[in-house]
Amino acid sequence: MAEQLDNVEVSQSPLERFEEYLLSRGLRKTEQRRFLVEQVFSQHEHFDADQLIDRLPRKGSESYVSRPTVYRTLKEFVDAGLLRSFELNGRSVYEHDYGYPEHDHFYCVKCHELTEFQSEALVQMRDEIARNHRFRVRSHRLIIQGVCHDCSNRRNQRRQQDRV
């Protein structure tokens, strides 16, 4: 697992930002929404809706949140600028956006590990290409697919064993 990137300084907590979003849209601040903000921002990881639901209390337990509420609230988190969503292997994956720097990803097709990285050279190249095309960049997403070092080593070890 790669190191987590440094957070970007922000003026509000994720909960304050989300409550401001709800207020601006005339939506209610519910205990379920508050609980989901706490759960999503208590740890930094990429996740899909099912992975989040698996971490939540079961039906009949205190703080239970229904599946439809989770999906609806995740969409609200994206709309509020708290999370980013992207498609990976046919599923929607979420990651922190608010208070987190712009970055890109390596995706291992063997172990499915998603590793974040930042590259100033990549940003400079993106900006130069955009200037050449008279295009103003708002953001970008890059996911480089391949095989990570650990999976490559396991594959090479198996090959050496096969030769013996």
SERO-4910 file (N, C-alpha, C, O; in steps of 0.05 Angstrom, whole numbers):
BEGIN
 pado doro    nc1    nc2    nc3   cac1   cac2   cac3    cc1    cc2    cc3    oc1    oc2    oc3
  Met    A     17    -24      0      0      0      0     18     25      0     37     27     15
  Ala    A     11     44    -17     27     68    -19     20     87      4      0     85     17
  Glu    A     38    106      8     33    126     28     10    144     20      5    149     -4
  Gln    A     -5    153     40    -26    172     35    -15    199     29      4    208     41
  Leu    A    -27    213      9    -18    240      2    -26    259     24    -45    253     40
  Asp    A    -12    281     26    -19    301     47    -45    315     40    -51    320     17
  Asn    A    -61    320     61    -86    334     58    -80    363     50    -59    374     55
  Val    A   -100    375     37    -99    404     30   -115    418     52   -136    409     61
  Glu    A   -105    441     61   -118    456     82   -145    467     72   -147    478     50
  Val    A   -166    463     88   -193    473     81   -204    488    105   -195    485    127
  Ser    A   -224    505     99   -235    522    120   -257    509    136   -264    518    158
  Gln    A   -269    487    125   -291    474    139   -285    444    141   -270    433    125
  Ser    A   -297    431    161   -295    402    162   -313    390    140   -331    404    130
  Pro    A   -309    365    133   -328    353    113   -357    355    122   -375    359    106
  Leu    A   -362    351    148   -390    353    158   -401    381    154   -423    384    145
  Glu    A   -385    401    161   -394    429    158   -399    435    129   -419    448    122
  Arg    A   -382    426    112   -386    431     83   -411    417     73   -426    429     57
  Phe    A   -416    393     82   -440    378     73   -465    391     84   -485    393     70
  Glu    A   -464    400    109   -488    414    120   -494    439    105   -517    446    102
  Glu    A   -473    454     97   -477    478     81   -490    471     54   -508    485     45
  Tyr    A   -481    449     42   -493    439     17   -522    432     21   -539    441      5
  Leu    A   -529    418     42   -557    410     47   -574    435     51   -596    437     40
  Leu    A   -564    454     66   -579    479     71   -584    494     45   -606    504     41
  Ser    A   -564    495     28   -567    510      2   -587    497    -16   -597    510    -35
  Arg    A   -593    471    -12   -612    457    -29   -638    452    -15   -656    438    -26
  Gly    A   -641    462      9   -666    458     24   -670    429     34   -693    421     38
  Leu    A   -648    415     38   -650    387     47   -645    386     77   -631    403     88
  Arg    A   -656    365     89   -654    362    118   -627    351    127   -615    334    113
  Lys    A   -618    360    150   -594    348    163   -605    324    179   -618    329    200
  Thr    A   -599    300    171   -609    277    186   -585    263    200   -562    267    193
  Glu    A   -592    248    220   -572    233    235   -558    213    217   -534    207    220
  Gln    A   -573    201    198   -561    182    179   -540    195    161   -519    184    157
  Arg    A   -546    219    151   -527    233    134   -502    240    150   -480    237    141
  Arg    A   -506    250    175   -483    257    192   -466    232    197   -442    233    196
  Phe    A   -479    209    203   -465    184    209   -448    176    184   -426    166    187
  Leu    A   -460    178    160   -446    170    136   -421    188    131   -401    178    122
  Val    A   -424    214    136   -400    232    133   -378    222    152   -355    220    143
  Glu    A   -385    216    177   -365    207    196   -352    181    187   -328    178    189
  Gln    A   -368    162    177   -358    136    168   -339    139    144   -318    128    143
  Val    A   -347    155    124   -332    158    100   -306    173    105   -285    166     94
  Phe    A   -306    193    123   -282    209    127   -266    200    152   -247    213    159
  Ser    A   -274    178    164   -258    168    187   -233    153    177   -214    149    193
  Gln    A   -232    145    152   -209    132    141   -207    140    112   -226    146     98
  His    A   -182    139    102   -178    146     74   -173    120     58   -154    106     61
  Glu    A   -192    114     41   -190     91     23   -209     95      0   -228    110      1
  His    A   -203     81    -21   -222     80    -44   -242     58    -37   -235     38    -26
  Phe    A   -267     63    -44   -288     43    -37   -311     45    -56   -315     65    -70
  Asp    A   -327     24    -58   -352     25    -72   -375     24    -52   -370     20    -28
  Ala    A   -399     27    -61   -422     28    -43   -424      3    -26   -430      4     -2
  Asp    A   -420    -20    -39   -423    -45    -24   -402    -48     -2   -408    -58     19
  Gln    A   -377    -38     -7   -357    -39     14   -364    -21     37   -359    -29     60
  Leu    A   -376      2     31   -385     20     53   -407      7     68   -407      7     93
  Ile    A   -427     -5     54   -450    -18     67   -440    -40     86   -451    -44    107
  Asp    A   -420    -55     77   -409    -77     93   -397    -68    119   -397    -82    139
  Arg    A   -388    -43    120   -376    -31    144   -397    -20    164   -390    -15    187
  Leu    A   -421    -16    154   -442     -3    170   -457    -23    188   -457    -47    182
  Pro    A   -470    -13    209   -486    -30    226   -508    -44    210   -519    -32    191
  Arg    A   -515    -68    218   -536    -84    205   -564    -74    213   -567    -60    233
  Lys    A   -583    -82    197   -611    -74    202   -619    -83    230   -613   -105    239
  Gly    A   -633    -65    244   -641    -70    272   -621    -59    292   -627    -58    316
  Ser    A   -597    -52    283   -576    -41    300   -578    -11    301   -590      2    283
  Glu    A   -567      1    322   -566     30    324   -549     41    301   -530     28    293
  Ser    A   -557     63    290   -543     76    268   -546     61    241   -530     66    223
  Tyr    A   -565     44    239   -570     29    213   -577     50    191   -593     68    196
  Val    A   -566     46    168   -572     62    144   -580     43    122   -564     25    116
  Ser    A   -602     48    109   -612     30     88   -594     33     63   -582     54     59
  Arg    A   -594     13     47   -579     13     21   -587     37      4   -570     51     -6
  Pro    A   -613     42     -1   -621     65    -18   -611     91     -7   -603    109    -22
  Thr    A   -611     94     20   -601    119     32   -571    122     28   -561    144     23
  Val    A   -556     99     29   -527    100     24   -522    110     -4   -506    128     -9
  Tyr    A   -536     98    -24   -531    106    -52   -539    135    -57   -524    149    -70
  Arg    A   -561    143    -46   -570    171    -49   -550    191    -36   -544    211    -48
  Thr    A   -541    184    -13   -523    201      2   -495    202    -11   -483    224    -11
  Leu    A   -486    180    -22   -461    181    -37   -462    200    -61   -444    215    -66
  Lys    A   -485    199    -75   -489    218    -97   -488    247    -87   -477    265    -99
  Glu    A   -501    252    -64   -500    279    -52   -472    287    -44   -464    310    -47
  Phe    A   -456    268    -34   -428    274    -27   -413    283    -52   -397    301    -50
  Val    A   -417    269    -74   -404    277    -99   -414    304   -108   -397    321   -115
  Asp    A   -440    309   -107   -451    335   -115   -441    358    -97   -438    380   -106
  Ala    A   -436    351    -72   -426    371    -52   -396    376    -55   -386    394    -42
  Gly    A   -382    360    -71   -354    363    -75   -337    349    -53   -313    355    -50
  Leu    A   -350    332    -38   -335    317    -17   -321    293    -28   -299    286    -20
  Leu    A   -334    279    -47   -322    255    -59   -321    258    -89   -335    274   -101
  Arg    A   -303    242   -101   -302    239   -130   -310    211   -136   -304    192   -120
  Ser    A   -323    207   -158   -331    180   -166   -320    174   -193   -318    192   -211
  Phe    A   -311    149   -197   -302    141   -224   -308    112   -228   -311     96   -208
  Glu    A   -309    104   -253   -315     76   -260   -289     60   -261   -269     69   -273
  Leu    A   -289     37   -248   -266     19   -249   -277    -10   -249   -290    -18   -230
  Asn    A   -271    -24   -271   -281    -51   -274   -311    -54   -271   -321    -72   -259
  Gly    A   -326    -34   -282   -355    -36   -283   -368    -28   -257   -392    -32   -253
  Arg    A   -353    -16   -238   -366     -8   -213   -358     21   -207   -337     30   -215
  Ser    A   -375     35   -192   -369     62   -184   -351     61   -159   -359     49   -139
  Val    A   -328     74   -161   -310     75   -139   -309    104   -129   -309    123   -145
  Tyr    A   -308    108   -103   -307    134    -91   -281    139    -77   -268    120    -66
  Glu    A   -273    164    -77   -249    173    -62   -254    201    -51   -271    216    -62
  His    A   -238    208    -31   -241    235    -20   -233    256    -41   -214    251    -56
  Asp    A   -247    277    -42   -241    300    -60   -236    325    -43   -216    339    -47
  Tyr    A   -254    331    -25   -252    355     -8   -228    352     11   -226    333     26
  Gly    A   -210    371      9   -187    372     27   -166    351     19   -148    344     35
  Tyr    A   -167    342     -6   -147    322    -16   -136    332    -42   -151    342    -59
  Pro    A   -110    329    -46    -98    340    -70   -105    325    -96   -112    302    -95
  Glu    A   -102    339   -118   -106    326   -144    -84    305   -147    -61    310   -141
  His    A    -92    282   -157    -73    260   -160    -82    241   -181   -104    244   -192
  Asp    A    -66    221   -187    -72    201   -207    -68    174   -194    -61    172   -171
  His    A    -73    153   -210    -73    126   -199    -58    106   -217    -59    108   -241
  Phe    A    -46     86   -204    -37     61   -216    -57     40   -207    -64     39   -184
  Tyr    A    -66     23   -226    -85      2   -219    -73    -25   -227    -68    -29   -251
  Cys    A    -69    -42   -208    -58    -69   -214    -81    -87   -223   -100    -92   -208
  Val    A    -78    -98   -247    -99   -115   -258    -99   -143   -245   -118   -158   -249
  Lys    A    -78   -149   -230    -76   -176   -217    -89   -175   -189   -107   -190   -183
  Cys    A    -79   -157   -172    -89   -156   -144   -110   -135   -139   -121   -133   -118
  His    A   -115   -118   -160   -135    -97   -159   -129    -74   -139   -146    -60   -131
  Glu    A   -103    -71   -133    -94    -50   -116    -95    -23   -131    -85    -22   -154
  Leu    A   -105     -3   -119   -106     24   -131    -87     41   -115    -91     46    -92
  Thr    A    -66     51   -128    -45     66   -115    -45     95   -125    -45    100   -149
  Glu    A    -45    114   -107    -45    142   -114    -17    152   -118      2    143   -104
  Phe    A    -14    171   -136     12    185   -139      7    213   -149    -14    219   -161
  Gln    A     27    230   -145     26    257   -156     51    261   -173     73    250   -166
  Ser    A     48    275   -195     71    279   -213     69    308   -224     51    315   -239
  Glu    A     88    324   -216     89    352   -226     95    352   -256     84    368   -270
  Ala    A    112    333   -265    118    331   -293     93    325   -309     89    336   -331
  Leu    A     76    308   -299     51    301   -313     33    325   -314     20    330   -335
  Val    A     31    340   -293     14    364   -292     25    385   -312      9    397   -327
  Gln    A     51    388   -313     63    408   -332     57    399   -361     51    416   -378
  Met    A     60    373   -367     54    363   -394     25    367   -401     18    375   -423
  Arg    A      7    361   -382    -22    365   -386    -27    395   -393    -42    401   -411
  Asp    A    -16    413   -377    -21    441   -381     -9    451   -408    -22    467   -421
  Glu    A     14    441   -416     25    449   -441      8    439   -464      3    454   -483
  Ile    A     -1    414   -463    -19    403   -484    -45    419   -485    -55    426   -507
  Ala    A    -56    426   -462    -80    442   -461    -76    469   -474    -93    479   -489
  Arg    A    -53    482   -468    -47    509   -480    -46    506   -510    -56    523   -525
  Asn    A    -32    485   -519    -30    481   -548    -57    477   -562    -60    483   -586
  His    A    -76    467   -548   -103    463   -559   -122    484   -550   -146    482   -554
  Arg    A   -111    505   -537   -128    528   -528   -151    517   -511   -174    523   -516
  Phe    A   -144    501   -491   -163    488   -474   -157    495   -445   -133    494   -437
  Arg    A   -177    502   -429   -173    508   -401   -180    483   -384   -203    474   -385
  Val    A   -161    473   -370   -165    448   -354   -178    455   -327   -170    474   -313
  Arg    A   -199    440   -320   -211    442   -294   -200    421   -275   -194    426   -252
  Ser    A   -198    397   -286   -186    375   -271   -181    353   -291   -187    355   -314
  His    A   -169    331   -281   -164    308   -298   -164    283   -281   -161    284   -257
  Arg    A   -167    261   -294   -166    235   -281   -149    216   -298   -155    213   -322
  Leu    A   -129    204   -287   -112    186   -301   -110    160   -284   -102    161   -261
  Ile    A   -116    138   -296   -113    112   -283    -96     95   -302   -104     88   -324
  Ile    A    -71     89   -294    -53     73   -309    -56     45   -300    -51     38   -277
  Gln    A    -63     27   -319    -67     -1   -312    -43    -17   -319    -30    -12   -339
  Gly    A    -36    -36   -302    -13    -53   -306    -11    -73   -284    -31    -81   -272
  Val    A     13    -82   -278     18   -102   -257     38    -89   -237     59    -79   -245
  Cys    A     31    -90   -211     47    -78   -190     72    -95   -186     75   -118   -195
  His    A     91    -84   -171    116    -97   -165    112   -124   -151    125   -143   -159
  Asp    A     95   -124   -131     91   -149   -116     80   -171   -134     89   -194   -132
  Cys    A     60   -165   -150     49   -185   -168     69   -194   -189     70   -217   -197
  Ser    A     86   -175   -199    107   -183   -218    127   -202   -205    135   -221   -218
  Asn    A    134   -196   -180    153   -214   -166    141   -242   -162    155   -262   -166
  Arg    A    116   -243   -155    103   -269   -151    103   -285   -177    108   -309   -178
  Arg    A     97   -271   -199     97   -284   -226    125   -294   -233    127   -316   -243
  Asn    A    145   -277   -228    173   -286   -235    182   -309   -217    196   -326   -227
  Gln    A    173   -309   -192    180   -332   -174    168   -358   -184    181   -379   -184
  Arg    A    143   -356   -193    130   -380   -204    144   -390   -229    147   -414   -233
  Arg    A    152   -371   -246    166   -379   -271    192   -393   -264    199   -414   -276
  Gln    A    207   -382   -244    233   -395   -236    228   -423   -225    243   -441   -230
  Gln    A    206   -426   -209    200   -453   -198    192   -472   -220    199   -496   -219
  Asp    A    179   -463   -241    171   -480   -263    195   -490   -278    194   -512   -290
  Arg    A    217   -474   -279    241   -482   -294    257   -503   -279    273   -518   -291
  Val    A    254   -505   -253    270   -523   -236    260   -551   -239    271   -570   -227
***
